[in-house]
Amino acid sequence: MHAAPRLSFARRLALSAGLWFTVALTADAADLTVSAAASLANALTELAPSFEAAHPGARLHHNFAASDVLVQQLEAGAPVDVLATADGAAMDRAAADRLIVPASRRDFVRNRLVVVVPRNSTLNLTTLRDLAAPAIERVALGAPASVPAGRYARAALEAAGLWPLPADKVVFGQSVRQALDYVARGEAAAGLVYATDAAARADTVRTVFEVPLGNPILYPVAVVAQAPQPALASAYVAWLLSPDTQAGLAKFGFGAP
């Protein structure tokens, strides 16, 4: 990864997904930038003060987006210290591009995939095959090409003999949070999202069943190869795996790896 001045990064990096990566920058040598999957936003933001308290002088900056977008940012030269993705495929790509320190990679939480409907929906869905019913006009999921939740959803739908869904029946989100928003606003009758995101929006969506998967949903984390703060980045990975942080993540619905 080539070096780039932090202050010029937000101006020079525009991704095809239309997302800009902006970070509050300071001259503090202990600043740590963590790029993490969108589904981790609530948990990592709330838990951040405990890391900063345990590392005086450290200041966390978070960048949340779809996992594949985070890897694209690293490929473009983003000055990031830690990468946390929502599936192994995105991290594998980062490893293949030599963007991470392989020995630092760890699975640190697991998640579940669920089907949600708008909170006031009267639909009675119990299996994936129910999504094929005419009453389900739109199904929301993350775009499989760039969103891990979308890849998990596609695999489940393939196993159920429902993939590909008719083009006029599916709406793709550029992140799992966007797919959830489609359901919350009533723009989709149902959606396939992470259980943690569904729980965070229990006021607007209702979980109807868990989606069976062949493989667990594991989130890996790793130190970025050209991390500006490698020692602090390693400390952050260790902190994620600590009992106290694992207990904090569990409060947001994440399971142990």
C-alpha positions in Angstrom: 0.0 0.0 0.0 1.5 3.3 -1.0 1.8 6.1 1.6 -0.5 9.1 1.3 -0.9 12.3 3.3 -3.9 12.0 5.6 -5.3 15.4 4.8 -5.5 14.7 1.1 -7.2 11.3 1.4 -10.9 12.3 1.5 -10.4 14.5 -1.6 -8.6 11.9 -3.7 -10.6 8.8 -2.9 -14.0 8.3 -4.5 -15.2 4.7 -4.8 -17.5 3.4 -7.5 -20.2 2.8 -4.8 -20.3 6.5 -4.4 -19.0 6.4 -0.8 -16.4 8.8 0.5 -14.1 7.9 3.4 -13.5 10.8 5.7 -11.7 10.7 9.0 -11.3 13.4 11.6 -7.6 13.9 11.6 -5.3 15.3 14.2 -1.6 15.6 14.7 -1.7 13.2 17.7 0.8 10.3 17.1 -1.6 7.9 19.0 -4.5 8.3 16.6 -5.8 4.9 15.5 -8.0 4.4 12.4 -10.3 1.3 12.4 -12.1 0.3 9.2 -15.0 -2.0 10.1 -18.0 -3.6 8.6 -21.2 -1.5 8.8 -22.9 -4.0 11.1 -20.3 -3.3 13.8 -21.0 0.4 13.9 -23.2 0.5 17.0 -21.1 -1.9 19.1 -17.6 -0.5 18.3 -18.7 3.1 18.7 -20.2 2.4 22.1 -17.2 0.3 23.3 -14.5 2.7 22.0 -14.1 4.7 25.3 -13.0 1.5 27.1 -10.1 1.0 24.6 -9.1 4.7 24.9 -9.3 4.5 28.7 -7.0 1.5 28.7 -4.5 3.2 26.3 -4.0 6.8 27.6 -3.4 9.1 24.7 -5.0 6.8 22.1 -7.8 8.2 20.0 -10.0 6.0 17.9 -11.3 7.0 14.5 -13.9 4.7 12.9 -14.7 4.2 9.2 -17.8 2.0 8.7 -18.9 0.6 5.3 -19.6 -2.6 3.4 -16.6 -4.9 3.9 -15.6 -5.0 0.2 -15.7 -1.2 0.1 -13.2 -1.1 3.0 -10.9 -3.4 1.1 -11.1 -1.1 -2.0 -10.2 1.8 0.2 -7.1 0.0 1.4 -6.2 -0.9 -2.2 -6.4 2.8 -3.0 -4.0 3.7 -0.2 -6.2 4.6 2.8 -4.1 5.2 5.9 -5.9 2.6 8.1 -4.5 0.7 11.1 -7.1 -2.1 11.6 -9.5 -3.9 9.2 -12.5 -5.8 10.5 -14.8 -7.4 7.9 -18.1 -9.3 8.1 -16.8 -12.4 6.3 -13.7 -14.3 5.4 -13.9 -13.6 1.7 -13.3 -9.9 2.1 -10.4 -10.5 4.4 -9.0 -13.1 2.1 -8.9 -10.5 -0.7 -7.1 -8.1 1.6 -4.6 -10.9 2.4 -4.1 -11.8 -1.2 -3.3 -8.2 -2.0 -0.8 -8.1 1.0 -2.8 -5.4 2.7 -2.8 -7.1 6.1 -0.4 -8.7 8.5 -1.4 -12.4 8.1 -0.2 -13.5 11.5 -2.5 -10.9 13.2 -5.7 -12.2 11.6 -8.3 -13.5 14.1 -12.0 -14.3 14.1 -13.5 -12.2 16.9 -17.3 -12.5 16.7 -20.0 -14.4 14.9 -23.5 -13.3 13.7 -26.7 -14.8 12.4 -28.8 -14.1 9.3 -32.5 -13.5 9.8 -35.5 -12.6 7.7 -37.2 -9.4 8.8 -40.5 -7.6 7.9 -41.8 -4.2 8.7 -42.8 -3.9 12.3 -46.5 -3.6 11.5 -46.5 -6.3 8.8 -49.1 -9.0 9.1 -47.2 -11.5 6.9 -46.7 -14.9 8.3 -43.3 -16.1 7.0 -41.6 -19.3 8.3 -39.3 -20.5 5.6 -37.3 -19.0 2.7 -39.7 -20.5 0.3 -42.4 -18.1 1.6 -40.5 -15.3 0.0 -41.6 -16.6 -3.4 -45.2 -15.8 -2.6 -46.9 -13.2 -4.7 -47.7 -11.2 -1.6 -43.9 -10.5 -1.2 -43.4 -7.9 -3.9 -39.9 -6.9 -2.9 -37.1 -8.7 -1.0 -34.2 -6.6 0.3 -30.6 -7.9 0.7 -27.1 -6.7 0.4 -25.6 -6.7 -3.0 -23.7 -10.1 -3.1 -20.9 -8.6 -5.2 -19.8 -6.3 -2.4 -21.7 -7.0 0.8 -21.0 -10.1 2.9 -24.6 -10.3 4.2 -25.7 -10.4 0.6 -23.3 -13.3 -0.1 -24.7 -15.2 2.9 -28.2 -14.5 1.7 -27.5 -15.6 -1.8 -26.0 -18.9 -0.6 -29.1 -19.6 1.5 -31.4 -18.7 -1.3 -29.4 -21.0 -3.7 -29.7 -23.8 -1.2 -33.4 -23.3 -1.1 -33.7 -23.3 -4.9 -34.8 -19.7 -5.0 -31.8 -18.0 -6.6 -31.7 -15.9 -8.7 -34.8 -14.0 -7.5 -36.8 -12.3 -10.3 -35.2 -9.0 -11.1 -38.4 -7.1 -10.3 -38.7 -8.8 -6.9 -35.3 -8.0 -5.4 -33.8 -4.7 -4.2 -30.1 -4.7 -3.4 -28.5 -2.5 -0.7 -25.0 -1.2 -0.8 -24.6 -2.3 2.8 -26.6 -4.6 5.1 -27.8 -1.4 6.9 -29.3 -0.1 3.6 -31.1 -3.3 3.0 -32.5 -3.1 6.5 -33.6 0.5 5.8 -35.6 -0.6 2.8 -37.6 -2.9 5.0 -37.9 -0.4 7.9 -39.4 2.2 5.4 -41.8 -0.3 3.9 -40.1 -0.3 0.5 -39.5 -4.0 0.7 -41.9 -6.6 2.2 -39.1 -8.6 3.7 -35.3 -8.6 3.9 -32.4 -10.8 4.8 -30.1 -9.1 7.3 -27.9 -9.7 10.3 -29.6 -10.5 13.6 -27.6 -7.8 15.3 -28.9 -5.1 12.9 -32.5 -6.3 13.2 -32.3 -6.2 17.0 -31.0 -2.6 16.8 -34.1 -1.6 14.8 -36.7 -3.5 16.7 -38.9 -0.4 16.7 -39.3 -0.5 12.9 -38.7 -4.2 11.9 -39.7 -7.6 13.2 -37.6 -10.7 12.9 -39.7 -13.7 11.7 -37.1 -16.5 11.5 -33.4 -17.3 11.4 -32.0 -18.3 8.0 -30.3 -21.7 8.1 -26.7 -21.5 6.8 -24.1 -24.2 6.0 -21.3 -22.1 7.5 -21.2 -19.8 10.5 -21.0 -16.0 10.0 -17.5 -15.2 11.4 -16.0 -11.7 11.5 -12.2 -11.5 11.1 -10.0 -8.7 12.2 -6.3 -7.9 11.3 -3.6 -5.3 11.5 -3.1 -3.5 8.2 0.3 -4.1 6.7 1.1 -0.4 6.4 -0.6 0.7 9.6 0.6 4.1 10.8 0.3 2.8 14.4 1.2 -1.0 14.2 1.8 -1.5 17.9 -1.5 0.2 18.9 -3.3 -1.7 16.1 -2.0 -5.0 17.6 -3.3 -3.8 21.0 -6.7 -3.1 19.5 -7.0 -6.6 18.1 -6.0 -8.1 21.5 -8.6 -5.8 23.1 -11.4 -7.0 20.8 -10.6 -10.6 21.9 -10.4 -9.7 25.6 -13.2 -11.1 27.9 -14.5 -7.6 28.8 -14.8 -6.6 25.2 -16.4 -9.9 24.2 -19.0 -9.4 26.9 -19.7 -5.9 25.5 -20.1 -7.2 22.0 -22.5 -9.9 23.3 -24.8 -7.2 24.6 -25.2 -6.2 20.9 -26.1 -9.7 19.9 -22.8 -10.9 18.7 -21.6 -14.4 19.6 -18.2 -15.7 20.5 -16.1 -16.8 17.5 
